[in-house]
């Protein structure tokens, strides 16, 4: 069942156990290592989700959102590293500012990636999925927004 999602495509990007991002400016080696480790952790999380849910993963919309968010942040991080490395190689006067911008973006992306990877590994109670699904089911069953205004203001303020 999981053979269709074999490790070969991810291994081609990450390498077998590698966390190194190739062709990176030496000034960005620490950041490259962070992105490489995040990519390896993402790979492990994907395999865990597939092993746990199998084809049922298609019904795990909250988990799939996390997968998509991590993929987007990893892609963006690799693009930022690539641009910053090209800037360093070209040697313009604003190289230090470009490096600072890259590090700023990567700081935020790594925080989001870490939060999403933790959410993928946590139980539905711990990551908030159970509560999200409960509120969604209650709202869907009622067919409307069911919370009342705490100040008991009328819903139709035009009257």
Secondary structure by P-SEA (a helix, b strand, c coil): ccccccaaaaaaaccccccccccccccaaaaaaaaaaaaaaaaaaaaaaaaacccccccaaaaaaaaaaaaaaaaaaaaaaaaaaaaaaacccaaaaaaaaaaaaaaaaaaaaaaaaaaaaccccccaaaaaaaaaaaaaaaccccccccccccccccc
